[in-house]
């Protein structure tokens, strides 16, 4: 748990790790790039290696529990661009979770959220998954534009069939009888 509001207000605070050993990931297989549903297993505030900044460390786990992917969101850094990117990422996470704001990392723990994964090659280090974006889970995420076009086409087709059926029923049994 960590109070994010106090950090953004330049009040330094360090939250101790929750005791989860993030290096003990049993399945090192890479996930395919793309959107995937899961949940935030743990979120906490950590100091940067240089000791001059802080970031939110997020451990995101796939819905099936088999894979763990880590993310670092800068919230205090000498580089104002890094902080701006971090705050925008937090805003995106809050919207995806249906929250107006995030004041404490504890609010993130256990929450379902989708992430867009990529595969990052890191020179002498093995390739790894990285989180590129956050969104609502697939059950609540808006459809892609191509899916919306298909849905619109299906609705229009149903409307046309309904209009034709209504026109036929208005004609009456023979189609040329007009009641007086």
Secondary structure, 3 states (H helix, E strand, C coil): CCEHHHHHCCCCCCCCCCCCCCCCCCCCCCCCCEEEEEEEEEEEEEECCCCCCEEEEEEEEECCCCCEEEEEEEEECCCHHHHHHHHHHHHHHHHHCCCCCCCEHHHCCCCEEEEEEEEEEECCEEEEEEEEEEECCCCCCCCCHHHHHHHHHHHHHHHHHHHHHHHHHHHCCCCCCCCC
